[in-house]
Amino acid sequence: MKNEAILYLFEGFENVKSRCELPCEYLSGPHFAAWDGVLLYSDGINLFSLAPGSEVSEKGYRKLMHLVERGKERLKEIKLRAATPT
């Protein structure tokens, strides 16, 4: 807690694919990925980064978790479309 605000300490991540391993379609909308040990995430318009050791506000943490969930769903949909023969 800092100045009566709750802060989360970002210590790293697991199972996050590198940007190089993800389809371009996925990277063009809400997504999350890794690049050189840094977590990158986007709401589809803005790109944000989070390095290990960074502090995240409660609001920022909720926003990140929301984008992670949206990103997971989008990636599932993209993979399903790619696996379905036309």
C-alpha positions, 0 to 999 in steps of 0.5 A: 500500500502506498499513499492509501492506494493498493499496488501490486508488484509484478514479478514476472509471468509464465506461459506467455508467448513471444510476439514472434510466435503469435499471429498478426491478427491477434496482435492487431486487437486486444492482446498480451505477449512477451518481448525480451522478458517484458509483458506487453499488452494492448487494449487494441489501441494503446500498447502498454509494457510491464517489466518485472519489478514494476508496481501496478495500481489496483485499477491497472491490475484489473485492466490488465486481467481484463485484457488477458481474458479478452486476449485468451478468447481472441487467440482461441477464436483465431486458432479455431478459424485457422484449424477449420478447413474452408 
